[in-house]
C-alpha cells in the first residue's frame, strides 16, 4: 500500500510543478504583452469592458 501512497505523492509534486511552470509562463507572456511597441493592444481589453 505504501507504493500507492508514494506514487500519489510523486504525482502531486509533478502536478504542482507543471502548474507552477504554466503560471510562470503566463506571467511572462503577460509581461511581454505589456512591453510591446503597440500601446493600443494593451487598452483594447479595457475598452471592451467599458463598452458593455
mmCIF entry with sequence, helices, sheets and N, C-alpha, C, O atoms, coordinates in Angstrom:
data_MODEL
# 
_entry.id   MODEL 
# 
_entity.id                         1 
_entity.type                       polymer 
_entity.pdbx_number_of_molecules   1 
# 
_entity_poly.entity_id                      1 
_entity_poly.type                           'polypeptide(L)' 
_entity_poly.nstd_linkage                   no 
_entity_poly.nstd_monomer                   no 
_entity_poly.pdbx_seq_one_letter_code       
;(UNK)(UNK)(UNK)(UNK)(UNK)(UNK)(UNK)(UNK)(UNK)(UNK)(UNK)(UNK)(UNK)(UNK)(UNK)(UNK)
(UNK)(UNK)(UNK)(UNK)(UNK)(UNK)(UNK)(UNK)(UNK)(UNK)(UNK)(UNK)(UNK)(UNK)(UNK)(UNK)
(UNK)(UNK)(UNK)(UNK)(UNK)(UNK)(UNK)(UNK)(UNK)(UNK)(UNK)(UNK)(UNK)(UNK)(UNK)(UNK)
(UNK)(UNK)(UNK)(UNK)
;
_entity_poly.pdbx_seq_one_letter_code_can   XXXXXXXXXXXXXXXXXXXXXXXXXXXXXXXXXXXXXXXXXXXXXXXXXXXX 
_entity_poly.pdbx_strand_id                 A 
# 
loop_
_entity_poly_seq.entity_id 
_entity_poly_seq.num 
_entity_poly_seq.mon_id 
_entity_poly_seq.hetero 
1 1  UNK n 
1 2  UNK n 
1 3  UNK n 
1 4  UNK n 
1 5  UNK n 
1 6  UNK n 
1 7  UNK n 
1 8  UNK n 
1 9  UNK n 
1 10 UNK n 
1 11 UNK n 
1 12 UNK n 
1 13 UNK n 
1 14 UNK n 
1 15 UNK n 
1 16 UNK n 
1 17 UNK n 
1 18 UNK n 
1 19 UNK n 
1 20 UNK n 
1 21 UNK n 
1 22 UNK n 
1 23 UNK n 
1 24 UNK n 
1 25 UNK n 
1 26 UNK n 
1 27 UNK n 
1 28 UNK n 
1 29 UNK n 
1 30 UNK n 
1 31 UNK n 
1 32 UNK n 
1 33 UNK n 
1 34 UNK n 
1 35 UNK n 
1 36 UNK n 
1 37 UNK n 
1 38 UNK n 
1 39 UNK n 
1 40 UNK n 
1 41 UNK n 
1 42 UNK n 
1 43 UNK n 
1 44 UNK n 
1 45 UNK n 
1 46 UNK n 
1 47 UNK n 
1 48 UNK n 
1 49 UNK n 
1 50 UNK n 
1 51 UNK n 
1 52 UNK n 
# 
_struct_asym.id          A 
_struct_asym.entity_id   1 
# 
loop_
_struct_conf.conf_type_id 
_struct_conf.id 
_struct_conf.pdbx_PDB_helix_id 
_struct_conf.beg_label_comp_id 
_struct_conf.beg_label_asym_id 
_struct_conf.beg_label_seq_id 
_struct_conf.pdbx_beg_PDB_ins_code 
_struct_conf.end_label_comp_id 
_struct_conf.end_label_asym_id 
_struct_conf.end_label_seq_id 
_struct_conf.pdbx_end_PDB_ins_code 
_struct_conf.beg_auth_comp_id 
_struct_conf.beg_auth_asym_id 
_struct_conf.beg_auth_seq_id 
_struct_conf.end_auth_comp_id 
_struct_conf.end_auth_asym_id 
_struct_conf.end_auth_seq_id 
_struct_conf.pdbx_PDB_helix_class 
_struct_conf.details 
_struct_conf.pdbx_PDB_helix_length 
HELX_P HELX_P1 AA1 UNK A 2  ? UNK A 34 ? UNK A 2  UNK A 34 1 ? 33 
HELX_P HELX_P2 AA2 UNK A 39 ? UNK A 51 ? UNK A 39 UNK A 51 1 ? 13 
# 
_struct_conf_type.id          HELX_P 
_struct_conf_type.criteria    ? 
_struct_conf_type.reference   ? 
# 
loop_
_atom_site.group_PDB 
_atom_site.id 
_atom_site.type_symbol 
_atom_site.label_atom_id 
_atom_site.label_alt_id 
_atom_site.label_comp_id 
_atom_site.label_asym_id 
_atom_site.label_entity_id 
_atom_site.label_seq_id 
_atom_site.pdbx_PDB_ins_code 
_atom_site.Cartn_x 
_atom_site.Cartn_y 
_atom_site.Cartn_z 
_atom_site.occupancy 
_atom_site.B_iso_or_equiv 
_atom_site.pdbx_formal_charge 
_atom_site.auth_seq_id 
_atom_site.auth_comp_id 
_atom_site.auth_asym_id 
_atom_site.auth_atom_id 
_atom_site.pdbx_PDB_model_num 
ATOM 1   N N  . UNK A 1 1  ? 0.827   -1.206 0.000   1.00 0.00 ? 1  UNK A N  1 
ATOM 2   C CA . UNK A 1 1  ? 0.000   0.000  0.000   1.00 0.00 ? 1  UNK A CA 1 
ATOM 3   C C  . UNK A 1 1  ? 0.866   1.263  0.000   1.00 0.00 ? 1  UNK A C  1 
ATOM 4   O O  . UNK A 1 1  ? 0.464   2.305  -0.518  1.00 0.00 ? 1  UNK A O  1 
ATOM 5   N N  . UNK A 1 2  ? 2.045   1.153  0.583   1.00 0.00 ? 2  UNK A N  1 
ATOM 6   C CA . UNK A 1 2  ? 2.913   2.332  0.631   1.00 0.00 ? 2  UNK A CA 1 
ATOM 7   C C  . UNK A 1 2  ? 3.372   2.740  -0.773  1.00 0.00 ? 2  UNK A C  1 
ATOM 8   O O  . UNK A 1 2  ? 3.695   3.904  -1.008  1.00 0.00 ? 2  UNK A O  1 
ATOM 9   N N  . UNK A 1 3  ? 3.400   1.787  -1.697  1.00 0.00 ? 3  UNK A N  1 
ATOM 10  C CA . UNK A 1 3  ? 3.780   2.121  -3.075  1.00 0.00 ? 3  UNK A CA 1 
ATOM 11  C C  . UNK A 1 3  ? 2.775   3.108  -3.678  1.00 0.00 ? 3  UNK A C  1 
ATOM 12  O O  . UNK A 1 3  ? 3.165   4.070  -4.339  1.00 0.00 ? 3  UNK A O  1 
ATOM 13  N N  . UNK A 1 4  ? 1.482   2.861  -3.447  1.00 0.00 ? 4  UNK A N  1 
ATOM 14  C CA . UNK A 1 4  ? 0.462   3.748  -3.988  1.00 0.00 ? 4  UNK A CA 1 
ATOM 15  C C  . UNK A 1 4  ? 0.505   5.120  -3.327  1.00 0.00 ? 4  UNK A C  1 
ATOM 16  O O  . UNK A 1 4  ? 0.296   6.137  -3.990  1.00 0.00 ? 4  UNK A O  1 
ATOM 17  N N  . UNK A 1 5  ? 0.773   5.152  -2.036  1.00 0.00 ? 5  UNK A N  1 
ATOM 18  C CA . UNK A 1 5  ? 0.883   6.437  -1.340  1.00 0.00 ? 5  UNK A CA 1 
ATOM 19  C C  . UNK A 1 5  ? 2.053   7.227  -1.908  1.00 0.00 ? 5  UNK A C  1 
ATOM 20  O O  . UNK A 1 5  ? 1.942   8.432  -2.138  1.00 0.00 ? 5  UNK A O  1 
ATOM 21  N N  . UNK A 1 6  ? 3.167   6.553  -2.133  1.00 0.00 ? 6  UNK A N  1 
ATOM 22  C CA . UNK A 1 6  ? 4.338   7.224  -2.702  1.00 0.00 ? 6  UNK A CA 1 
ATOM 23  C C  . UNK A 1 6  ? 4.063   7.689  -4.131  1.00 0.00 ? 6  UNK A C  1 
ATOM 24  O O  . UNK A 1 6  ? 4.480   8.779  -4.523  1.00 0.00 ? 6  UNK A O  1 
ATOM 25  N N  . UNK A 1 7  ? 3.363   6.866  -4.904  1.00 0.00 ? 7  UNK A N  1 
ATOM 26  C CA . UNK A 1 7  ? 3.030   7.247  -6.279  1.00 0.00 ? 7  UNK A CA 1 
ATOM 27  C C  . UNK A 1 7  ? 2.126   8.474  -6.298  1.00 0.00 ? 7  UNK A C  1 
ATOM 28  O O  . UNK A 1 7  ? 2.309   9.364  -7.129  1.00 0.00 ? 7  UNK A O  1 
ATOM 29  N N  . UNK A 1 8  ? 1.161   8.529  -5.400  1.00 0.00 ? 8  UNK A N  1 
ATOM 30  C CA . UNK A 1 8  ? 0.274   9.686  -5.325  1.00 0.00 ? 8  UNK A CA 1 
ATOM 31  C C  . UNK A 1 8  ? 1.059   10.929 -4.938  1.00 0.00 ? 8  UNK A C  1 
ATOM 32  O O  . UNK A 1 8  ? 0.819   12.007 -5.481  1.00 0.00 ? 8  UNK A O  1 
ATOM 33  N N  . UNK A 1 9  ? 1.996   10.792 -4.002  1.00 0.00 ? 9  UNK A N  1 
ATOM 34  C CA . UNK A 1 9  ? 2.807   11.934 -3.597  1.00 0.00 ? 9  UNK A CA 1 
ATOM 35  C C  . UNK A 1 9  ? 3.668   12.440 -4.755  1.00 0.00 ? 9  UNK A C  1 
ATOM 36  O O  . UNK A 1 9  ? 3.826   13.649 -4.926  1.00 0.00 ? 9  UNK A O  1 
ATOM 37  N N  . UNK A 1 10 ? 4.217   11.536 -5.539  1.00 0.00 ? 10 UNK A N  1 
ATOM 38  C CA . UNK A 1 10 ? 5.021   11.934 -6.693  1.00 0.00 ? 10 UNK A CA 1 
ATOM 39  C C  . UNK A 1 10 ? 4.140   12.651 -7.709  1.00 0.00 ? 10 UNK A C  1 
ATOM 40  O O  . UNK A 1 10 ? 4.544   13.668 -8.274  1.00 0.00 ? 10 UNK A O  1 
ATOM 41  N N  . UNK A 1 11 ? 2.938   12.127 -7.944  1.00 0.00 ? 11 UNK A N  1 
ATOM 42  C CA . UNK A 1 11 ? 2.036   12.777 -8.887  1.00 0.00 ? 11 UNK A CA 1 
ATOM 43  C C  . UNK A 1 11 ? 1.626   14.165 -8.399  1.00 0.00 ? 11 UNK A C  1 
ATOM 44  O O  . UNK A 1 11 ? 1.492   15.089 -9.201  1.00 0.00 ? 11 UNK A O  1 
ATOM 45  N N  . UNK A 1 12 ? 1.430   14.315 -7.102  1.00 0.00 ? 12 UNK A N  1 
ATOM 46  C CA . UNK A 1 12 ? 1.101   15.638 -6.553  1.00 0.00 ? 12 UNK A CA 1 
ATOM 47  C C  . UNK A 1 12 ? 2.215   16.633 -6.849  1.00 0.00 ? 12 UNK A C  1 
ATOM 48  O O  . UNK A 1 12 ? 1.959   17.763 -7.263  1.00 0.00 ? 12 UNK A O  1 
ATOM 49  N N  . UNK A 1 13 ? 3.448   16.203 -6.636  1.00 0.00 ? 13 UNK A N  1 
ATOM 50  C CA . UNK A 1 13 ? 4.587   17.088 -6.889  1.00 0.00 ? 13 UNK A CA 1 
ATOM 51  C C  . UNK A 1 13 ? 4.671   17.433 -8.374  1.00 0.00 ? 13 UNK A C  1 
ATOM 52  O O  . UNK A 1 13 ? 4.928   18.583 -8.732  1.00 0.00 ? 13 UNK A O  1 
ATOM 53  N N  . UNK A 1 14 ? 4.455   16.445 -9.234  1.00 0.00 ? 14 UNK A N  1 
ATOM 54  C CA . UNK A 1 14 ? 4.516   16.708 -10.672 1.00 0.00 ? 14 UNK A CA 1 
ATOM 55  C C  . UNK A 1 14 ? 3.424   17.677 -11.112 1.00 0.00 ? 14 UNK A C  1 
ATOM 56  O O  . UNK A 1 14 ? 3.676   18.583 -11.907 1.00 0.00 ? 14 UNK A O  1 
ATOM 57  N N  . UNK A 1 15 ? 2.221   17.488 -10.597 1.00 0.00 ? 15 UNK A N  1 
ATOM 58  C CA . UNK A 1 15 ? 1.119   18.380 -10.965 1.00 0.00 ? 15 UNK A CA 1 
ATOM 59  C C  . UNK A 1 15 ? 1.395   19.792 -10.482 1.00 0.00 ? 15 UNK A C  1 
ATOM 60  O O  . UNK A 1 15 ? 1.132   20.755 -11.202 1.00 0.00 ? 15 UNK A O  1 
ATOM 61  N N  . UNK A 1 16 ? 1.925   19.929 -9.264  1.00 0.00 ? 16 UNK A N  1 
ATOM 62  C CA . UNK A 1 16 ? 2.247   21.264 -8.755  1.00 0.00 ? 16 UNK A CA 1 
ATOM 63  C C  . UNK A 1 16 ? 3.361   21.905 -9.578  1.00 0.00 ? 16 UNK A C  1 
ATOM 64  O O  . UNK A 1 16 ? 3.327   23.108 -9.839  1.00 0.00 ? 16 UNK A O  1 
ATOM 65  N N  . UNK A 1 17 ? 4.353   21.103 -9.991  1.00 0.00 ? 17 UNK A N  1 
ATOM 66  C CA . UNK A 1 17 ? 5.450   21.647 -10.795 1.00 0.00 ? 17 UNK A CA 1 
ATOM 67  C C  . UNK A 1 17 ? 4.943   22.114 -12.157 1.00 0.00 ? 17 UNK A C  1 
ATOM 68  O O  . UNK A 1 17 ? 5.329   23.180 -12.634 1.00 0.00 ? 17 UNK A O  1 
ATOM 69  N N  . UNK A 1 18 ? 4.081   21.318 -12.777 1.00 0.00 ? 18 UNK A N  1 
ATOM 70  C CA . UNK A 1 18 ? 3.521   21.713 -14.077 1.00 0.00 ? 18 UNK A CA 1 
ATOM 71  C C  . UNK A 1 18 ? 2.675   22.975 -13.915 1.00 0.00 ? 18 UNK A C  1 
ATOM 72  O O  . UNK A 1 18 ? 2.748   23.882 -14.743 1.00 0.00 ? 18 UNK A O  1 
ATOM 73  N N  . UNK A 1 19 ? 1.878   23.035 -12.857 1.00 0.00 ? 19 UNK A N  1 
ATOM 74  C CA . UNK A 1 19 ? 1.057   24.217 -12.610 1.00 0.00 ? 19 UNK A CA 1 
ATOM 75  C C  . UNK A 1 19 ? 1.900   25.459 -12.384 1.00 0.00 ? 19 UNK A C  1 
ATOM 76  O O  . UNK A 1 19 ? 1.585   26.534 -12.895 1.00 0.00 ? 19 UNK A O  1 
ATOM 77  N N  . UNK A 1 20 ? 2.967   25.309 -11.621 1.00 0.00 ? 20 UNK A N  1 
ATOM 78  C CA . UNK A 1 20 ? 3.848   26.456 -11.376 1.00 0.00 ? 20 UNK A CA 1 
ATOM 79  C C  . UNK A 1 20 ? 4.526   26.900 -12.670 1.00 0.00 ? 20 UNK A C  1 
ATOM 80  O O  . UNK A 1 20 ? 4.680   28.096 -12.918 1.00 0.00 ? 20 UNK A O  1 
ATOM 81  N N  . UNK A 1 21 ? 4.930   25.935 -13.489 1.00 0.00 ? 21 UNK A N  1 
ATOM 82  C CA . UNK A 1 21 ? 5.557   26.279 -14.760 1.00 0.00 ? 21 UNK A CA 1 
ATOM 83  C C  . UNK A 1 21 ? 4.594   27.009 -15.684 1.00 0.00 ? 21 UNK A C  1 
ATOM 84  O O  . UNK A 1 21 ? 4.968   27.993 -16.322 1.00 0.00 ? 21 UNK A O  1 
ATOM 85  N N  . UNK A 1 22 ? 3.351   26.529 -15.759 1.00 0.00 ? 22 UNK A N  1 
ATOM 86  C CA . UNK A 1 22 ? 2.362   27.202 -16.600 1.00 0.00 ? 22 UNK A CA 1 
ATOM 87  C C  . UNK A 1 22 ? 2.028   28.587 -16.060 1.00 0.00 ? 22 UNK A C  1 
ATOM 88  O O  . UNK A 1 22 ? 1.815   29.524 -16.830 1.00 0.00 ? 22 UNK A O  1 
ATOM 89  N N  . UNK A 1 23 ? 1.984   28.714 -14.742 1.00 0.00 ? 23 UNK A N  1 
ATOM 90  C CA . UNK A 1 23 ? 1.728   30.030 -14.148 1.00 0.00 ? 23 UNK A CA 1 
ATOM 91  C C  . UNK A 1 23 ? 2.838   31.013 -14.470 1.00 0.00 ? 23 UNK A C  1 
ATOM 92  O O  . UNK A 1 23 ? 2.577   32.167 -14.808 1.00 0.00 ? 23 UNK A O  1 
ATOM 93  N N  . UNK A 1 24 ? 4.081   30.553 -14.364 1.00 0.00 ? 24 UNK A N  1 
ATOM 94  C CA . UNK A 1 24 ? 5.221   31.420 -14.682 1.00 0.00 ? 24 UNK A CA 1 
ATOM 95  C C  . UNK A 1 24 ? 5.203   31.806 -16.162 1.00 0.00 ? 24 UNK A C  1 
ATOM 96  O O  . UNK A 1 24 ? 5.482   32.951 -16.517 1.00 0.00 ? 24 UNK A O  1 
ATOM 97  N N  . UNK A 1 25 ? 4.874   30.842 -17.016 1.00 0.00 ? 25 UNK A N  1 
ATOM 98  C CA . UNK A 1 25 ? 4.803   31.109 -18.457 1.00 0.00 ? 25 UNK A CA 1 
ATOM 99  C C  . UNK A 1 25 ? 3.715   32.146 -18.744 1.00 0.00 ? 25 UNK A C  1 
ATOM 100 O O  . UNK A 1 25 ? 3.912   33.038 -19.569 1.00 0.00 ? 25 UNK A O  1 
ATOM 101 N N  . UNK A 1 26 ? 2.589   32.034 -18.078 1.00 0.00 ? 26 UNK A N  1 
ATOM 102 C CA . UNK A 1 26 ? 1.519   33.009 -18.252 1.00 0.00 ? 26 UNK A CA 1 
ATOM 103 C C  . UNK A 1 26 ? 1.922   34.402 -17.817 1.00 0.00 ? 26 UNK A C  1 
ATOM 104 O O  . UNK A 1 26 ? 1.613   35.385 -18.490 1.00 0.00 ? 26 UNK A O  1 
ATOM 105 N N  . UNK A 1 27 ? 2.614   34.487 -16.689 1.00 0.00 ? 27 UNK A N  1 
ATOM 106 C CA . UNK A 1 27 ? 3.063   35.797 -16.203 1.00 0.00 ? 27 UNK A CA 1 
ATOM 107 C C  . UNK A 1 27 ? 4.071   36.405 -17.182 1.00 0.00 ? 27 UNK A C  1 
ATOM 108 O O  . UNK A 1 27 ? 4.026   37.601 -17.469 1.00 0.00 ? 27 UNK A O  1 
ATOM 109 N N  . UNK A 1 28 ? 4.971   35.576 -17.683 1.00 0.00 ? 28 UNK A N  1 
ATOM 110 C CA . UNK A 1 28 ? 5.959   36.080 -18.645 1.00 0.00 ? 28 UNK A CA 1 
ATOM 111 C C  . UNK A 1 28 ? 5.262   36.572 -19.908 1.00 0.00 ? 28 UNK A C  1 
ATOM 112 O O  . UNK A 1 28 ? 5.605   37.631 -20.434 1.00 0.00 ? 28 UNK A O  1 
ATOM 113 N N  . UNK A 1 29 ? 4.283   35.807 -20.399 1.00 0.00 ? 29 UNK A N  1 
ATOM 114 C CA . UNK A 1 29 ? 3.551   36.240 -21.589 1.00 0.00 ? 29 UNK A CA 1 
ATOM 115 C C  . UNK A 1 29 ? 2.784   37.527 -21.329 1.00 0.00 ? 29 UNK A C  1 
ATOM 116 O O  . UNK A 1 29 ? 2.705   38.389 -22.204 1.00 0.00 ? 29 UNK A O  1 
ATOM 117 N N  . UNK A 1 30 ? 2.225   37.664 -20.146 1.00 0.00 ? 30 UNK A N  1 
ATOM 118 C CA . UNK A 1 30 ? 1.508   38.886 -19.807 1.00 0.00 ? 30 UNK A CA 1 
ATOM 119 C C  . UNK A 1 30 ? 2.458   40.079 -19.797 1.00 0.00 ? 30 UNK A C  1 
ATOM 120 O O  . UNK A 1 30 ? 2.130   41.142 -20.323 1.00 0.00 ? 30 UNK A O  1 
ATOM 121 N N  . UNK A 1 31 ? 3.633   39.905 -19.200 1.00 0.00 ? 31 UNK A N  1 
ATOM 122 C CA . UNK A 1 31 ? 4.607   40.995 -19.165 1.00 0.00 ? 31 UNK A CA 1 
ATOM 123 C C  . UNK A 1 31 ? 5.097   41.336 -20.571 1.00 0.00 ? 31 UNK A C  1 
ATOM 124 O O  . UNK A 1 31 ? 5.317   42.506 -20.881 1.00 0.00 ? 31 UNK A O  1 
ATOM 125 N N  . UNK A 1 32 ? 5.269   40.332 -21.417 1.00 0.00 ? 32 UNK A N  1 
ATOM 126 C CA . UNK A 1 32 ? 5.681   40.609 -22.788 1.00 0.00 ? 32 UNK A CA 1 
ATOM 127 C C  . UNK A 1 32 ? 4.595   41.392 -23.518 1.00 0.00 ? 32 UNK A C  1 
ATOM 128 O O  . UNK A 1 32 ? 4.900   42.268 -24.327 1.00 0.00 ? 32 UNK A O  1 
ATOM 129 N N  . UNK A 1 33 ? 3.349   41.086 -23.241 1.00 0.00 ? 33 UNK A N  1 
ATOM 130 C CA . UNK A 1 33 ? 2.256   41.803 -23.870 1.00 0.00 ? 33 UNK A CA 1 
ATOM 131 C C  . UNK A 1 33 ? 2.244   43.260 -23.475 1.00 0.00 ? 33 UNK A C  1 
ATOM 132 O O  . UNK A 1 33 ? 1.924   44.123 -24.292 1.00 0.00 ? 33 UNK A O  1 
ATOM 133 N N  . UNK A 1 34 ? 2.592   43.549 -22.219 1.00 0.00 ? 34 UNK A N  1 
ATOM 134 C CA . UNK A 1 34 ? 2.622   44.941 -21.780 1.00 0.00 ? 34 UNK A CA 1 
ATOM 135 C C  . UNK A 1 34 ? 3.898   45.650 -22.202 1.00 0.00 ? 34 UNK A C  1 
ATOM 136 O O  . UNK A 1 34 ? 3.990   46.873 -22.106 1.00 0.00 ? 34 UNK A O  1 
ATOM 137 N N  . UNK A 1 35 ? 4.877   44.898 -22.667 1.00 0.00 ? 35 UNK A N  1 
ATOM 138 C CA . UNK A 1 35 ? 6.128   45.515 -23.076 1.00 0.00 ? 35 UNK A CA 1 
ATOM 139 C C  . UNK A 1 35 ? 6.247   45.705 -24.570 1.00 0.00 ? 35 UNK A C  1 
ATOM 140 O O  . UNK A 1 35 ? 7.302   46.108 -25.060 1.00 0.00 ? 35 UNK A O  1 
ATOM 141 N N  . UNK A 1 36 ? 5.184   45.422 -25.303 1.00 0.00 ? 36 UNK A N  1 
ATOM 142 C CA . UNK A 1 36 ? 5.307   45.522 -26.761 1.00 0.00 ? 36 UNK A CA 1 
ATOM 143 C C  . UNK A 1 36 ? 5.237   46.980 -27.218 1.00 0.00 ? 36 UNK A C  1 
ATOM 144 O O  . UNK A 1 36 ? 5.005   47.883 -26.414 1.00 0.00 ? 36 UNK A O  1 
ATOM 145 N N  . UNK A 1 37 ? 5.439   47.197 -28.520 1.00 0.00 ? 37 UNK A N  1 
ATOM 146 C CA . UNK A 1 37 ? 5.516   48.556 -29.054 1.00 0.00 ? 37 UNK A CA 1 
ATOM 147 C C  . UNK A 1 37 ? 4.161   49.124 -29.438 1.00 0.00 ? 37 UNK A C  1 
ATOM 148 O O  . UNK A 1 37 ? 4.077   50.262 -29.900 1.00 0.00 ? 37 UNK A O  1 
ATOM 149 N N  . UNK A 1 38 ? 3.105   48.353 -29.257 1.00 0.00 ? 38 UNK A N  1 
ATOM 150 C CA . UNK A 1 38 ? 1.787   48.804 -29.671 1.00 0.00 ? 38 UNK A CA 1 
ATOM 151 C C  . UNK A 1 38 ? 0.939   49.116 -28.440 1.00 0.00 ? 38 UNK A C  1 
ATOM 152 O O  . UNK A 1 38 ? 0.329   48.210 -27.872 1.00 0.00 ? 38 UNK A O  1 
ATOM 153 N N  . UNK A 1 39 ? 0.887   50.381 -28.017 1.00 0.00 ? 39 UNK A N  1 
ATOM 154 C CA . UNK A 1 39 ? 0.133   50.697 -26.800 1.00 0.00 ? 39 UNK A CA 1 
ATOM 155 C C  . UNK A 1 39 ? -1.369  50.483 -26.965 1.00 0.00 ? 39 UNK A C  1 
ATOM 156 O O  . UNK A 1 39 ? -2.080  50.346 -25.969 1.00 0.00 ? 39 UNK A O  1 
ATOM 157 N N  . UNK A 1 40 ? -1.861  50.452 -28.192 1.00 0.00 ? 40 UNK A N  1 
ATOM 158 C CA . UNK A 1 40 ? -3.279  50.220 -28.402 1.00 0.00 ? 40 UNK A CA 1 
ATOM 159 C C  . UNK A 1 40 ? -3.696  48.810 -28.056 1.00 0.00 ? 40 UNK A C  1 
ATOM 160 O O  . UNK A 1 40 ? -4.850  48.577 -27.694 1.00 0.00 ? 40 UNK A O  1 
ATOM 161 N N  . UNK A 1 41 ? -2.782  47.866 -28.159 1.00 0.00 ? 41 UNK A N  1 
ATOM 162 C CA . UNK A 1 41 ? -3.113  46.478 -27.869 1.00 0.00 ? 41 UNK A CA 1 
ATOM 163 C C  . UNK A 1 41 ? -3.385  46.282 -26.382 1.00 0.00 ? 41 UNK A C  1 
ATOM 164 O O  . UNK A 1 41 ? -4.172  45.416 -26.000 1.00 0.00 ? 41 UNK A O  1 
ATOM 165 N N  . UNK A 1 42 ? -2.737  47.081 -25.549 1.00 0.00 ? 42 UNK A N  1 
ATOM 166 C CA . UNK A 1 42 ? -2.926  46.925 -24.106 1.00 0.00 ? 42 UNK A CA 1 
ATOM 167 C C  . UNK A 1 42 ? -4.309  47.373 -23.670 1.00 0.00 ? 42 UNK A C  1 
ATOM 168 O O  . UNK A 1 42 ? -4.939  46.725 -22.834 1.00 0.00 ? 42 UNK A O  1 
ATOM 169 N N  . UNK A 1 43 ? -4.779  48.460 -24.224 1.00 0.00 ? 43 UNK A N  1 
ATOM 170 C CA . UNK A 1 43 ? -6.015  49.047 -23.738 1.00 0.00 ? 43 UNK A CA 1 
ATOM 171 C C  . UNK A 1 43 ? -7.247  48.459 -24.421 1.00 0.00 ? 43 UNK A C  1 
ATOM 172 O O  . UNK A 1 43 ? -8.372  48.828 -24.084 1.00 0.00 ? 43 UNK A O  1 
ATOM 173 N N  . UNK A 1 44 ? -7.052  47.555 -25.369 1.00 0.00 ? 44 UNK A N  1 
ATOM 174 C CA . UNK A 1 44 ? -8.191  47.010 -26.093 1.00 0.00 ? 44 UNK A CA 1 
ATOM 175 C C  . UNK A 1 44 ? -9.132  46.266 -25.155 1.00 0.00 ? 44 UNK A C  1 
ATOM 176 O O  . UNK A 1 44 ? -10.350 46.404 -25.270 1.00 0.00 ? 44 UNK A O  1 
ATOM 177 N N  . UNK A 1 45 ? -8.587  45.477 -24.228 1.00 0.00 ? 45 UNK A N  1 
ATOM 178 C CA . UNK A 1 45 ? -9.426  44.731 -23.291 1.00 0.00 ? 45 UNK A CA 1 
ATOM 179 C C  . UNK A 1 45 ? -10.186 45.662 -22.362 1.00 0.00 ? 45 UNK A C  1 
ATOM 180 O O  . UNK A 1 45 ? -11.354 45.415 -22.061 1.00 0.00 ? 45 UNK A O  1 
ATOM 181 N N  . UNK A 1 46 ? -9.547  46.717 -21.910 1.00 0.00 ? 46 UNK A N  1 
ATOM 182 C CA . UNK A 1 46 ? -10.208 47.667 -21.026 1.00 0.00 ? 46 UNK A CA 1 
ATOM 183 C C  . UNK A 1 46 ? -11.326 48.390 -21.766 1.00 0.00 ? 46 UNK A C  1 
ATOM 184 O O  . UNK A 1 46 ? -12.400 48.607 -21.206 1.00 0.00 ? 46 UNK A O  1 
ATOM 185 N N  . UNK A 1 47 ? -11.085 48.761 -23.013 1.00 0.00 ? 47 UNK A N  1 
ATOM 186 C CA . UNK A 1 47 ? -12.113 49.406 -23.809 1.00 0.00 ? 47 UNK A CA 1 
ATOM 187 C C  . UNK A 1 47 ? -13.324 48.501 -23.975 1.00 0.00 ? 47 UNK A C  1 
ATOM 188 O O  . UNK A 1 47 ? -14.471 48.942 -23.890 1.00 0.00 ? 47 UNK A O  1 
ATOM 189 N N  . UNK A 1 48 ? -13.042 47.227 -24.214 1.00 0.00 ? 48 UNK A N  1 
ATOM 190 C CA . UNK A 1 48 ? -14.134 46.265 -24.404 1.00 0.00 ? 48 UNK A CA 1 
ATOM 191 C C  . UNK A 1 48 ? -14.966 46.156 -23.131 1.00 0.00 ? 48 UNK A C  1 
ATOM 192 O O  . UNK A 1 48 ? -16.193 46.088 -23.196 1.00 0.00 ? 48 UNK A O  1 
ATOM 193 N N  . UNK A 1 49 ? -14.310 46.140 -21.981 1.00 0.00 ? 49 UNK A N  1 
ATOM 194 C CA . UNK A 1 49 ? -15.043 46.050 -20.718 1.00 0.00 ? 49 UNK A CA 1 
ATOM 195 C C  . UNK A 1 49 ? -15.870 47.297 -20.457 1.00 0.00 ? 49 UNK A C  1 
ATOM 196 O O  . UNK A 1 49 ? -16.979 47.212 -19.929 1.00 0.00 ? 49 UNK A O  1 
ATOM 197 N N  . UNK A 1 50 ? -15.338 48.450 -20.822 1.00 0.00 ? 50 UNK A N  1 
ATOM 198 C CA . UNK A 1 50 ? -16.042 49.706 -20.550 1.00 0.00 ? 50 UNK A CA 1 
ATOM 199 C C  . UNK A 1 50 ? -17.272 49.885 -21.435 1.00 0.00 ? 50 UNK A C  1 
ATOM 200 O O  . UNK A 1 50 ? -18.226 50.557 -21.044 1.00 0.00 ? 50 UNK A O  1 
ATOM 201 N N  . UNK A 1 51 ? -17.252 49.284 -22.630 1.00 0.00 ? 51 UNK A N  1 
ATOM 202 C CA . UNK A 1 51 ? -18.372 49.455 -23.546 1.00 0.00 ? 51 UNK A CA 1 
ATOM 203 C C  . UNK A 1 51 ? -19.604 48.688 -23.121 1.00 0.00 ? 51 UNK A C  1 
ATOM 204 O O  . UNK A 1 51 ? -20.721 49.062 -23.479 1.00 0.00 ? 51 UNK A O  1 
ATOM 205 N N  . UNK A 1 52 ? -19.420 47.624 -22.365 1.00 0.00 ? 52 UNK A N  1 
ATOM 206 C CA . UNK A 1 52 ? -20.574 46.773 -22.017 1.00 0.00 ? 52 UNK A CA 1 
ATOM 207 C C  . UNK A 1 52 ? -21.304 47.287 -20.812 1.00 0.00 ? 52 UNK A C  1 
ATOM 208 O O  . UNK A 1 52 ? -22.294 46.690 -20.389 1.00 0.00 ? 52 UNK A O  1 
# 
